[in-house]
Amino acid sequence: MSHDLRTIRREFPDLDGATYLNTASNGLVPERARLVLERFFNEQQYVEGLSPYDLFEVLATTRVEVARLLDCSQEAIALTFNTSHGLNLAANSIPMVKGDNVVLANGEFPGNVYPWRNLESRGIELRWVEPPGGRADAESLIAACDAHTRIVTVSAVQFHDGWRPDLAALAAHCREHDIRTVVDGAQAIGSCVVHPAELGIDFIAGCGQKWLCAPRGTGFLYVRAELVRDLRLPMLGWLNVDYGGRFDRLLEYPRQIFPDARRFELGTANLHDILMLRESLRLLNEIGIDRVAAHDAGLAQRLRTALHGASGLELCDVGCSPSPIIAFAVRAERAKSLHHALRDARIHYSLREGRFRFAPHIYNDEADIDRTADVITTSLQA
């Protein structure tokens, strides 16, 4: 992607010498999305009939862009407010009875724990897996399933170490045993190639504010089309219903629920943020997710290679399908000085579960990586 990098970087704000490697927390919003927001508030009139924006057209075209990114049908996409919203929709729509269980690994991000913990009051068992090395591998999750397992849930990329489980193998086993797969895609969608229909997973929830470079409070849920009509409707509002475009006859209270994933969209959406999400998705789709993923993974591997063997540093194993997340631990006596060195160098990163975590994206280049590696290795040698 090097020949396009200068053009792509112009889409993002000038960081004034800072190196931003913290996309796993929040991505930078491109200039095109900021300008859409500015134009919206210049043009929008909160008077019925005067707005130049058609809410339903914006929602429809945004679903198209999500579907393009995921290489799936737009009918499989419901727009949500965040990943937690999508995971809760999945958790409360899959039919379950007392005595059924949900399999998940210890080490999941809290957003993929509490929706399932909320089912315990209904007599649903949470079956926790302690995977080797703390990595949520498919084999450990499969081994924990039994005749009462109805759901296996896992993150497509683990937030604290960058591990990527074999989703295809997990989905194949679950499909064979009539078990639903629910995936937290927050750290994967926009940074990795994720095609849920090809993988065979049933649900995947994503958010806008990380690798999609969109505002907080935006997201989506993919639902495998064959499942939609057999799912419970966890929430019902006036826009889950198909009025056939006749909003002049609302008091007929129609009962026809949308036949596709739109049935999970509840009420009026935050139009301005959805507009920004659509623009950010368009940018990623214009570049091509294959190229984005190769670029991000290449930068991550460059940093791993530079840090490999550094004294007092323990890199997290990412297996044979590395993600753009680089995480490592250092000796306790070195952690504070390394933090100060990174802060003084204006390198943005996160601390997660006792580890330093870095996450490069499309606005980063090799110079960012080399500078970061130099600061880290120099600090550890001091």
N, C-alpha and C positions, 0 to 999 in steps of 0.2 A: 504494500500500500504506500510505499515511500514516495512515489511520484505524485500522489494525491495529498500527502500529509500536510503540506503547507496550506493548500486550499481548505482542507478540513479544519485545521487549527484556527483559521480565520473565523470559523463559526463560533468559537468559544472565547470567553472573556480573557483579556490580558491579565495574567496573574502577577505581573510586575516582578519577575524573577523567581517566583515561587514554583515549586515542583509539586504538582497535584497527583498523588498516587493513592487516593482514598475513595475511588468510585464504589467500592463495596459498601461504603456508608451512604454517600450521595454523589450522584453524577453531576457534572457541569451542564447547565442548560445552554443549548446552542443559540446563537444570535437570531436565527430565523424564528425560533419559538418565542424569544423575548419580544421580537417585533410584532408577532401575531397578537401577543397579549396587549402591547401598547396600542395597536390598531383597534383591537376589540373595544378597549375603554374609550377610544376616541370616537368610535362609530356607534357603539351600542346605545340604544335608547330603551330604557325600561318601561316602554309603553307598548301595549299590545298592537301589533301590526306595523310598528315602525322599525323593528330590528332587522338589519340586513342578514342576520344569522338564523338559519333554520336548525333548531335543536336536533331534529330527527335525522337530517342530512349529515350533520356533524357526527352524530353517534354512528351512523351507518358507515361513513367513510373512514372513521377511526377503527371500527371493527375490521374493515377491509385491510387496513395497514397492519393490524395485529395478525390477522390471518396470513398475510403475505410474509411476515417475519417468521411465523411458525409453520408455514407451508401447509395450511389446513383450510377448511371451509370457513367462511365468515359466519355461517350459521352455528358454528361450534363455539363462538366467542360471546361472552357476556362482559360488559364493562363494569368495573367495580371501583371501590375507593382506595383499596390497598391490598396487599397479599393476605393479610389477616381476614379481610372481608371475604375474599375468594375461598380461603380455606374453611371458614365457617359455613359458607354456602355448601361446600362439598360435605362437610361433617354432618350437617343437618338435613341433607337431602337424600343420603344413601339409607335405604331401609335397613334397620337393625332392631334386634329384640334383646331383652335381658339375657345375659349369658354369652352374647357375642363378644368378640375382642378385636382390638385395633393394635397392630404391631408397629412399633417405632423405636428408634435407637436413642439411647442416652447421648446427648450431644447435639440434638436438634435445636435450632433457633427457637426461642420461646413462642414466636408467632405460630410455629407448627407443633406446639405442645398444648396450649390452652384450649384451642377448639376441641381437641380430643378429650382433655381432662374434663371439659364441661359435660361430656356424655356419661361420666361415671355415675351421676345421680340417676341415670336411667338404667343402671345395672350393666353398663358396658365396661368390660375389663380393658385396661391399658396394659399391654404386654411389652415391657421394656427390654430392649436388647442392649447388652454391653459388648459392643463389637471390639475386635482386637485393635489395639492402638488407638481406640476412640474413633475409628473410621467406620462410617455407616455403610458397610459393604453389602452388596446384594445377597451374598451367601448367608450371612448372619441373619438377615431379615427373613429370608426364605426358611431357614432352619427353625425359626420361632413360630411359624404358622402351624395351625392345626385345623381340625374340622370346624371349629367355631370362629375362625378368623374371617372377618368380613372386609377389612381394610388394612392395607400396608401403606404407611405414609413416610416420606423421606424427602430431603432436600436434594435438588439436582446438583447443587454445589454446596458443600458445607461451609458455613460462614466463618468458622474459626480456623480452618486449616486448608480450605480449597479442595478437599477430596470430592471426587465425582464417582458416585456409585454406578454400576452397570444397570441403567434403567431398562434397557431392552430385555436383559435376562430376567430381571425382577418382574417386568410386565408379562413376559411369556409364562412364567410360573403362575402368576396370579390369575391370568386369564384362563389357564387350564383348570384352575381350582375355584373359579367363580369368586375370586377375591378382587376388590376394587383397589386400584393404585391411585393415590393422591400425592401429588408432587408439589413441593414448595420451590418455585422457579425463580425466586427473587435474585439469587446470586448467579443465575445462569442465563436467563433470557436477556438478550442484548449483548452478551459477552461470549456466548458459545452457540453453536448450532444446535437448536432444540426443535425437533419436528415430532410433536407428540403423537400424531397419527401413525407415523412410521415406527416410532418406538413402541406403540401399543398401549400407552398409559391412558388412564380413564379421565383424570383431572390434572391440570397444572395451573397454579395461581401465580400471577406475576404482579410487579409494581412498576411504576414509572420512574421513581426518583433515583434509582441506582443506575444500572447499565443502559437504561433507555433514555437517560439524560432529560427527564421530564419532571414536572412538578410533583411534590408530595401530594398525597390524596388522589392519585390516579392509579389505576391498575386494571386487571382483567382476569377472567377465569376461562380456561378451555375445558369443555365438556365433550367427551366422546359422543358423537351424534346418536349412536345406537342406544345410549343409556337414557337420553333426555326424558322420554315419555314415561319411563318407569321410576323416575326419581320423585321423592317428596318435594313439595314446594315449601321451603322453610319460611318464606315471608311473602306476603301478598299485598301489593299496592296497586294503585290505579294504572301504572304503566307496565305492569306485567301482562296486562290484558290487551288483546287485539281488538281495537275499535273499528278496524277496517278503514281508518282514516276519517271517521265521522265523529269529530269532536264537537259537533253541534247537537249530538244526541247522547250526552254523557249519562243522563238519568235513566237510560235503559239498563245500566249496570250489566253489561255483557259478561258471560261466563267463559268465553273462549280465551284461554291462555295461549300465549305465543307457542308455537310448536317447536321452536328451537331454543338456543341458549339465552335469547332475549328474555325468556320467562324469569330469569334470575336477576334482571335489572329492576331496581326498586326506585320509583319516583323520579323527580326531576334531577338531572345531572348538573355538575358544576361546569357549565359550558366553556368558560374561559380556560380552565385547566385542561379540559379535554382537547380544546383547540391546540394547546401547546404540546400535549402528548402526541397528537396527530402529526404535527410538524417534526417532532423529534423522531418519531417512527419513520416518517418519510425520508429523513436524512439517513438513518441506518439502512433502510431498504434501498436507497439510491447507491450507497456504498456497496451493499451486499453483505449479508450476515456471514457468509463464508470468509470474506476478506477481513471483516472486523474480527472474527474469531481467530483467524490466523495471525493477524497483527497483535492482538492482545496476548495470545498464548506465546508468541515469539518474544515479546518484551518480558513476559513473566519468566520464561525459560532463560533469557539473557541474565536476569537478576539472580535466578537460582544458581546458574553456572558461576557467576562472579562471586557468589557468597559460599559456594561449596568448599568445604574444608577450612573455612575461616575459624580461627581459634575462639573457643567459647561460644560458638553459635550452633544451634541444632535446628536444621531445616525440617519442616513437616514433609512427610512423604505424600506425594500426590498421585502415585501409581502411574499407570500407563495412559491415562486420559487426563492430562494436566489441565487445570483451569487457570484463569488469569490472576488468581489469588496466590500470593506468596506469603507464607507465615513462618516465623521462626521464634525460638526462645533463646535467651542469652542467660548467662549466669547472673544471679540476683545482684551481685556487686557491680555488674556492668550495665544493668538496665537503666539506671538513673542517668548515667553519663551519656549513654546512647540516646536516650530521650532528649537530653539537652542539646546534643550535637545535631540531631535531626531538626529540632525546633529552631536552633540558631541558623541552620542552613535553609530554613523555610521549606522543608519537605513535609508534605501532608501525608499522614498515615493514621492507622488506628491501633489501639491496644485491645486485643480480644483474648480472653481466657488465658492471660499471662503471656501472650505472644504478641510480637510486632507483626502487623498485617499491612501489606502493600497491595494495591490493585490498580494497575495501569489500564488505560483505555485509549480510544481513538485519538484523543488530543495529546497523547504522550509520544515521545520518540526515544531513540536509543541514547541520545544525550541525557535525557532525564534519568534513564536507568543507570548509565555509567556514573553520573554524578551521585546518585543515591548509593550505589555500591561503594564508591570511594569514601563517602562520609561514614558509612557503616563500618567498613573494614579499618579505616583510619582510627575511628573511635575505639574499636575493640583491641587494636594494637597498642593504644596509648597506655 
